[in-house]
Amino acid sequence: MSIWQKIRHIFAENQIMIVLIGIVAGILLPKYFRPIAPYGTYLLMLIFFTSSLRLNLKELVGYAKDWKMLTLANGFKLIFLPLAMWLPCYLFAPDWAMAFLIMGAMPTGMTIALIADLFGGKTSLALVITAVTSLLAPITIPLVFWLSIGRVVPIPVLTLFGNLFLTIVIPFILAAIIQRKAPKIVKKYDPVWRNVAVWTFGILIAAIVGDTTGQGPIILSARDIGLIIVMLIYIGGLTALAFLMAWWRTNAEKSTLALCMVYLNNTLALYVANRYFPSSRLMTQLVILLLVINILLPPFRWIAAYAVHLDKIKAKKHRSS
């Protein structure tokens, strides 16, 4: 096997590495990727369209009907998580408290369906969580800020719903029609849809990173680095708790839920910070947290893949018995 073939094989098996490539490209070559940032909505639409072509519609409806799971997931994501992330910083590192509060309060990021697919999770479940948390966010974000800092932060409801409609609803409807009218073509070119989604996602990550880090240098003190490490370990514990909350579901489903809890809407987070808490330090803190979360995706993928593997072993034992 040639070196080129080995590289292709590595990327075929670990396509989540495109996240790291996008981050590195955005940091090293911001001037090339920053001009792409204004077209992020169109990139999201393409990602959702190609991802939706690979959805199991029956499975999607099944998840949407599980009110027990959705209630737990949304309560955890939109109320418990932001307060749990804000409180330790408020007590011990108040200069970082707002960054963690904003990050935790955001709905699930709109590219989560693709990421779930990359680590063997449930794309349909990720799409449901994305839609529901985005619909509830205009209510929960002001509530969380009022509970934590005593200040109501209004959210641009029409803008948020408009983005949700453009990036999720329209691509999903179009993909569902094509799935129904041309199922053989959809199935035949399944690898193409996946690769288009993956590389578009990489370009989007590079554009976001290039747009945010290209504004100026990121400087961290030893204390900042220590705080981030401690909080990441703490967030890891919260992620494990999110994995366990839907105990009756499979490992693949629980892994998807856990990822949905910590992967946030980057664009909305930066908008809230810039609109209501304008501070260059706060924006820098958010950019750092966004980068760290994306860097942690590959390790999360490996852990999730092991959990999915346990599902397969369990199913195999069940069939043999």
N, C-alpha and C positions, 0 to 999 in steps of 0.2 A: 504494500500500500504506500503510495507516494505521500509526501508531506502535505500537499494540497488536499488529497483525499482524507488524510487524518484530520486536518483542520475542519473540513466539511463534516466529517463524522462527529467531531466534538461539538460543533454548533448544532447539528441535527439532534444530538442527545441532550444538549444543555442550552436551549435557545434563550433561556432567561439571562444568559450572559450578555445578551444584547443590551440589557439595562446598564451593565458596567461599561460597555463600549460607548453607549450614548452619553453617560456621565463624563467619562474621560474626554470624549470628543467635544462636549459642550464646555468643559473647563479649559482645555488646551486650545480650542479653535472657536472662541465665542463669536468672533466677527463674521464667521461663515454661517453660523447657525442662528444667531440672533434675528436676522431678517426673516427666518421661517416662522418665528414665534407668533406673529399676527395671524398666521394661517392655521393655528392650532385646532380651531373648531372643525375645519375641513379634514384635518388629519384624524381627529377623533371620529368623525363620521365614517371615514374609510375603515378605521379599525373596527368600529361597531358593526358596519355592514359585513365585512369579511368574517368577523367573529360570529355574527348572527346566522350566517349561512351554515355554520357548523353546530347550531343549537338543536337540542332535542325539545321541540315545542311541547310535547306531552309532559316531559319532566319539568319544564318551566311552569306550566299551569299547576302541577302538583306542589311545587315549592310555594307558589303564590297562595295556595289554599291552607298552608300550615301556619295558622295564626299563633299557635303556641311558640313555634320557633321564631317567627317574625317579631313577636312581642318581646321575647327575651333578647334577640339580636339588636333590635332598635333601641330598647331601653339601655342596654349595655353600651352600645356605640355612641348614642347621642346624649345621654344623661350621665351615666356612671363613669365612663371612660374619661371625658374631659375634666370632671371634678376630681377624679382619682389622680390624674396627671398634674393638675394644677396645685392641689393641696400641699404635697411635699415641697415643691419649689417655693410656694408662698411662705412656708414655715422656715425653710433653710436657705433658699436662694431666690429671694423675691425679684431680682433683676431678670430671671429667666421664666418667672411664673406665667407672664402673659403669652410668651411664645408657645409654651406647652399647652396653655388653655386654648389658644386659637387652633393649634394643630389638632388637639383632641376633639374639639367641638365640631369639626367639619364632617360632612357626610362622606361616604365612601367614594374614592376616586373613580372617575368614569372609565379608566382603562383596566379596572380590576378583572373584568370578564376575561380579557386576554391573558392576564397574569395567572388567573386561576387555571386556565387551560394549559399554560406552560408547565405548571408543576403537577398536573394530573388531577386537579380539583374539579369542581362542578361549575362549569361556565354558566349554566342556567341559574343556579343558586346565586352566583356572584352578581348576575344581571338583576335579579329580583332585589337583592340587598341594596345595590346601587340606586335603583329606581325609588325604592321606598324611603331610604335615608335621605335622598335628595328632595323628595316631596315633603318630608317632615322637618327638614333643616330650617326653613323659615320660621317655624314655631319653636323648635328646641334651642337654636343658637341664642336668640334673645333671652330665653328662660335660663340657660346655663350662665350667661354673662351676668344676669340679674342676681342669680344665686351666689355667684362667686365674688363679683366686684361691685354689686349693687348698681350696675349701669346697664340699661337696655341698649343693645346694638341692633338696629333695624337691618334687615337683610333685603336686598333688591329682589323681591319675590318674582316679579314679571321677568326679570333678566335670568334668574335661576331657572324658572320653568321654561323660558324660551330656549335656553341652552340645553336643558334636558330633552325638550321636544326635538331640537335639531340634531343633537348628537346621539340620542338613543332611540326615540320613537320612530322617526322617519327611516333611519337605516334598518331598524328592526322590521318595520312593516314591509319595506321593499325586499328585504332578504326572505321574509316569510312568504311573500308572493312568488318569488323565484323558486324557493324550495318546493312550493306546491305545484308550480307549472313545469319546472324542469328538474325533478329530483335526480335523474341520472347524471345530468351535467354537473350539478352541485356536488354529487358524490365523487364523480370522476376527477374533478379538479380540487378536491379537498386539500391536498398539500399546497396548492397554489394559494388558496385563501389563507391558510395558516402562515405561509412565508410572507405574503403581502402584509398581513396584520402585524407580524413580528417586526419586520424591518421598518414599517411605518411608525410603530411604537418606538423603536430605537431613534428614529429621526425626531419624533416628538420630544422624547426625553432630552436629546441633545439641544433642541431648540429652547426648551424650558430652562435647562441649566445654563446655556449660553446667555439667555436673556437676563437671568437673575444674577449670575456670577460675573457677567461682563461689566457690571456697573462699577466695580471696584474690588480691591483685594479683600480677602476674608482673613481676619486676624483673630486667633484664639489664644487665650492665656492658659497656663497649666491648670488653673482652677476650672476654667470653662471645659477643658478636655475631660478632666476628672468628673465634673458634673454630668456631662453627656454620657460618659461610660456608665456611671451609677444609674442614671435614669433609663438608659437602654436596658440594663439588667432588670430594672423595675418594670419597664414596659414589657419585657420578655415574660415576666411573671403574670402580668395582666393578659398577655396574649395566650398563655397557657390556661388561664381561667376562662377566657373566651372559647378555647378549644373544648373545655369540659362542660360548658353551660348547656349544650344540646347533646346530652349524654346518650340519647336514644338514636342518634343519627350515626352514619358510617364515619370512618376516619377521614375519608375524602371530603365529605360534607362538613365535618367539624374543622378540618384544616382550612377549607374555603371560608367558613364563617370567621375563623381566627384572623385570617389575612384581611378580610373585609373590615375588621374592627380597627386595624392599625394603618391601613392604606387610605390616605385622605385625599380630598379634592384640593390639589395644589393651587389651582387658579383661584378658588374661592378663599383659601387661607391667605394668600398674598393680597387679595382685594380687601378683605376685612382689616388686615393689618395696616395697609396703606391708607384706607379710607377713614378709619376711626381711631387708629393709634399711630399716626405718622411718626416714625422714628427710624433712622438709619440703622441703629443697633438692633432694633426688633426685626427689621427686614433681614439683616444679616443672620440673626439667630434662626429665623424661619428657614432661610435658604440652607443653612447648615443642617437643620433637622430633616428637611426634605431630601437632601443629598444622602444623609445617613440612612434614612428609611429605605431609599432605593438601593443603596449599597448592600443592605441586609437582605434584599430579596433573594439572591442566589442561595445563601445559607438556608433561608426559609424554604426554598424549593427542595433542597436536599432532605430536610426534616419531613416536609409534607410528602415527598416521594416515598419515604420509608413508611409513613403512616398509611399511604395508599397501598403499598406492598403488603402490609399486614392485613388489609381488607381482602386482598386477593388470596392470601394464604388461608384466611378464615373461610372464604367462600369455597375454596378448593376442598378444605376439610369437611365442610357441610355437605358438598355434593358427594364426596366419597363415602360419607356415613349414611 
